[in-house]
C-alpha cells in the first residue's frame, strides 16, 4: 500500500488508466446523467415505466462502474506489492552505467549514493531492505525485511561498502556506531527513474578540497 498521499494519487491514476478502470469511470459517469431518452428508445413511450426504471438503472450503472474501478485499484495494489529485490551493489552498477563515478581516485560518489538512499527512504520515495542477525554466521541470518520508516531518523548507510564486492558488507549503522541492518537491497522497479530524478540531486555534493587532491597527487 502507498505510504503517502502522493503515492495514493499515483496508484489511483494508474488504476483508472487501465481498460478496466476507464470502463468503470465511463459507466459511473453515464449513470450520473438522466437516461430517459435512452430508456424510452428501448422500451417505447411509457412514461410511468420510464420513471420507474430510470433511477434503478442509474444506480446499477454507478455501482457497476464503482466495482470495476475498485477491482482496477486492487490489481494495482497487488502489482505494487510484487517486489523484485536487487542488491544495493547492483544498484551501484546501474548507477555507474548512468554516469556515476565510484572508482576514481578522488571520487566521493559512494557518499552521495548513501545520502541519496537515506534521504529518499526518509521521504518514502524508496524502500530499503536488509537483514538482521550476526553477519558472520549466515545460518542465523534473518530474512530480508523492509527497514522501518521511523528508524531512518537515527541510522545512516555506511558509504564505503558501496564500492566493495560483497553485498553482505553493505550496512546501516546507528549514530553510536552500532550495526543495524546489513545485506541491503532495493526494489528494481523504480530504480531507473529514482536515479534519474531523485538521486541525481545528491551526486557531486561531496568533493575532496583541491589542496587535498593536489597533495594526494604528489
N, C-alpha and C positions, 0 to 999 in steps of 0.2 A: 504493500500500500504506500502511496505517496506520503511524505512526511512534511509537506509544506503546501500552502495554498496554491503556489505557482505550479508545483508538481501535480496537484489535483486538476488544475485547469488544463495542463498539457495532456494529462491522461484522458480527460473528458473530450478534448478536441480530437485526439487520435481515435477515440471510440466513435464519435459522430461522423468522422471522416471515412469510416468503413462503409461498405454497402449496407450492412445490417443497421448500423446506427443512422445513416442517412435516410433509409426507408422508414425507420421509426419516427424520426423527426417529421418526415413528409406526412405520414399518417396522422400524427398528432396535430399538425398544422391544419390538415384538411378537416379533422374532427372538430376543431375550434370554430370553424365557419359554419354558417347555416347551409343545409343541403336540401332545402325544399325542392328546388328545381330539378336536381338530380333524382330525388325520390319520386317526384311527380312524373318525370320522364320514364321511370322504371315501372311504376305501379299504376300510372294513369291519374286522371283528375279526380282524386278522392281526398278533399281537404281534411276530413276527420282522421283518416288513416295516416296521411302525411304528418299531421300534427302529433299523432301518437308515436310514429316511428322515428321522427327526426331527432329528438333528444337521445333516444336509446342508441341510434346509430352513431351520433356524435360521441357518446360516452365510450362505445365499443372501439371506435377508431382511436381515440385518445389513449385508451387502455392498451390496445394492441401496439400503438406506437411507443408507449412507455415501456412495455415488455421488451420490445426489440432494442431500445436504447439501453436498458438495464443489462441485457444479455451482451451487447457490444462492450459495455463498460467492464463487465465481469471477465470477458475474453481478454481485454487489455490488461486488467489487473493480473490475470494468470500469466500473460506473456511477460509482464514486467517482473514477475517473481521467478521466472526461469533464468537462472544465472549461468554465465559461462565464465567462471573464475580463472584468472590467469595470474601467475606470479608477478610481483612488482618488478622483478628484473626483466620480465618480458615487456612490461610497460616501458621500462627504460629503453629497451631495444627499439620499440615502436617510436619512442620519442627521438631516439638517435636518427632514425630514418626520416623524421620530420625536421632535422636540422639541429637538434640539441647536441651539445658537445660535452661529454662527460670525461674525456680522457686526455685532453690537452694538459700540458704541464701546469698552467695557471688557471685551469677551469675550476669554478666552484658551482657548476650547474647541478651537481648532486644535492647541494644545499637548497638550490632553487626548487628542484623537484620535490624534495622533502617538505619544504614550506608550502608549495602548491597543494600537495596532498593533504597536509594538515589543515590548511585554510578551507579547502573545499569540503573536507569531511566535517569541519566545524559548521559550515553553512549548508549542510545537507545536499551539496551538489554531487557528491560521490561517496560511495560506501567503501570502507576498507575492512578487509577480513584478516584474521590472524589466529594463531594458536596460543594456548597457554600450557604450562607444564614445564618440565625440565628439558631444556633444549638438547642436553647431552644424552638423553635416553628416549629415543623415538617410540619405544614400546609404550610409554605412558603419555605421549602427546595427546592433547585434546583435539577435537575436530576443528575445522575452520569455522569460525563464527564471526559475525559482524561485530566490529569494535563498537560498543555502545556510544551513542552520540554525546552523552554528557561527559564522557571521560576525556574528550579532546581538549577540554579546558585545562587539563592538568598533565597531559602527556605530549610527547613530541616524537617524530620519526627520526631515528638516527641516520644522518645523511651518508656517512662513509660506506656502509654496506651496500648502498645503491650502485656502487661501481664495482662490486665484487662478482663472484661467480656462483656462489651458493645462496639460493633464495632463503634458506633457513637462517642465514645470518641477518636478514632484514628484520627490523625490530622497532618497537616503540619503547620509550623509557619515560618514567615519571620525572618530575622536576628534581627529585632527590637522587636520581640515577638508577632506581630500581627497574628491573626488566618488567615490561608489561606483556605485550604480545610479540610473537615472532613469526617468521614464515609468512610475510604479508602478501595478500592477494587483493585484486580488484576485479570488478565485472568488466568483461571485454566490451560489452555493448556500447557504453557511452564514451569509451576511451578516446577515440579519434577526435570527436567533437570537443571533448574536455581539453585535450592537449592543444587544440587549435584556438579555442576561445577563452578558456579559463587559466590553464597552466601557463600559457604564454605570457600572461601578465607578470609572472614571477621570474621568468627567465632573465638572467643577466643582472638581477638586483644585487647580488653579492659579487664583488670583484676584489682581487688582490691589489692593494695600492701599487702604483707604478714603481716607487722606490724599492718595494719588496720584490717586484718582478725583476727589476734590474739586478738586485743583489743575488737573487736565485740564479739568474742567468750567468753571473760571474762565477 
